[in-house]
Amino acid sequence: MKNIRDISPDKDKKEPKTCLITIAYDGSDFAGWATQPNKITVQGCIETILSRVFQKKINILAASRTDKGVHAREQKFTLRLNLDFSAEKLFNLLRKTLSKYILIKRVQKVDSNFHPLCNVVSKEYRYFINTGKHNIWQKKYRWEYNLPIDIKKLNDILQIFQGRHNFFNYSYCRWPERNQVKNERAITALKCWKKQNIIVISIKAKNFLRYQIRAIIGEVIDCYEGKQNITNLQEKLINFDKKGYKYKNLAPAGGLYLWKIDYER
């Protein structure tokens, strides 16, 4: 990756070091990634614990935000420290202090001007739907749809979202925020496949609007069931500046995973 190399001992302890931390977490017990007053969030837990460990206020920057109940197989955030740590020491320290809440997967050193969000080239999210028998133990980790799904039909519906569109009607954005440029996103890859009884939907873009993926999947399933048709879904993309076209259904949060984040190599 551009500007990224493994951390090594540095003699200059005065200059802050920027580290890129790769983590995974179960979003079931969190009110999302971003810090919120009086709520348990992933960012809030990390910053609170690390502030105690380093005895100073710690602020982190993330590559992506996840909503309440959404999981991460690969989330990344930056941490700036004035201390001198080897990769192994920092990795072990983070694992020891944060292991109750998250899994530390990797520690890397980045240039001081590296930004975990702005430097992203692509993010991949995956959504999991169970078409088999209901499993009460898995309802926090996939959509318990529990009905057969024709994978070709589902994929055909999904393809209308490929490319650049204004996703205002497929997002949390409110009416005053319908600005065309602000809500445009380019979906670079969108596909689905079936593994045993689980449907996996993969969606890639540089960034997403809040609720965008869950709104797309919720509306696609509505279309699959005949409650809407493809024209209805396309009209929501086209009529972003008209009222009455907002999404009506969100897919459950537990089926969504932040899967992979790519930077320039």
ABEGO torsion letter per residue (X at the ends): XBGBBBBBBBABAABBBBBBBBBBBBAAABAEABBBBGBBBAAAAAAAAAAAAAGBBBBBBBABBBBBGBBBABBBBBBBBABBBBAAAAAAAAAAAAAAABBBABBBBBBAABBAAAABABBBBBBBBBABBBBAAAAAABBBAGBBBBAAAAAAAAAAABEBBBAAAABABBAAAABAAAABBBBABBBBBBBEABBBBBBBBABBBBGAAAAAAAAAAAAAAGABBAAAAAAAAABAABBGABBABBBBAAABBBABBBBBX
